[in-house]
Structure formats: structure tokens, C-alpha cells
């Protein structure tokens, strides 16, 4: 019953837009983490492990999923 209600308001375009917006938000967050890390390292000479870990986590997850989807299909 719930599925019928949801399919009435959501179609594949809605899901595609949600996928693109989530991907864009994730990439923007990773870019900001890298930029913040570089600023703190170059301007303030502080090695910020938290920002570096966010950036490395994004890169690791993104590359892992790219490989996973490549070899699944």
C-alpha cells in the first residue's frame, strides 16, 4: 500500500535527482575538507588530522565504490 502511494509521487527522475544531489554534496564536502586542511597546513602550519581523515575517508570510499560497481556489472 505504501509503495503505491510513493510511486505516485516519486519516479525515476526523482531518484536520479536525489542521487546526483547527494553525490554533489559529498564531493563538495570533501573539497572543503581538503581546502581546510591545506589552509591550516600552509597558512597556520598546523597538521589537522581530523580534516585529513575526512578527506582520506572520502577518497577511499569513492574509489572503493567505483571499483565495486565496475566489477559488478
C-alpha positions in Angstrom: 0.0 0.0 0.0 2.8 2.4 0.9 4.6 1.6 -2.3 1.7 2.6 -4.4 1.5 5.9 -2.6 5.2 6.6 -3.0 5.3 5.6 -6.7 2.5 8.0 -7.4 4.8 10.9 -6.2 8.2 9.6 -7.0 9.5 8.2 -10.3 13.0 7.5 -11.6 13.6 11.2 -12.3 13.2 12.0 -8.6 15.5 9.2 -7.6 18.1 10.4 -10.2 17.9 13.9 -8.9 18.4 12.7 -5.3 21.4 10.6 -6.4 23.0 13.5 -8.2 22.4 15.9 -5.3 23.8 13.5 -2.7 26.9 12.9 -4.9 27.4 16.6 -5.4 27.0 17.3 -1.7 29.6 14.6 -0.8 32.1 15.9 -3.3 31.7 19.5 -2.1 32.2 18.4 1.5 35.4 16.5 0.5 36.7 19.5 -1.4 36.0 21.8 1.6 37.8 19.3 3.9 40.8 19.3 1.6 40.8 23.0 1.3 40.5 23.4 5.1 43.4 21.0 5.6 45.6 22.8 3.1 44.8 26.2 4.6 45.6 25.1 8.1 48.8 23.4 7.0 50.1 26.1 4.7 49.0 29.2 6.4 49.0 28.2 10.1 51.5 25.4 10.0 49.1 23.0 11.8 48.7 19.4 10.8 44.9 18.8 11.3 44.3 15.1 11.5 40.6 15.4 11.6 40.3 17.2 8.2 42.8 14.9 6.7 40.9 11.8 7.9 37.6 13.2 6.4 39.4 13.8 3.0 41.0 10.4 3.0 37.8 8.6 4.0 36.0 10.2 1.1 38.7 9.2 -1.4 38.8 5.7 0.0 35.1 5.2 -0.1 34.7 6.8 -3.6 37.5 4.7 -5.2 36.2 1.5 -3.5 32.7 2.0 -4.7 33.9 2.9 -8.2 35.8 -0.4 -8.3 32.9 -2.3 -6.8 30.4 -1.1 -9.4 32.9 -1.6 -12.2 33.4 -5.3 -11.5 29.8 -6.0 -10.5 28.4 -5.1 -14.0 
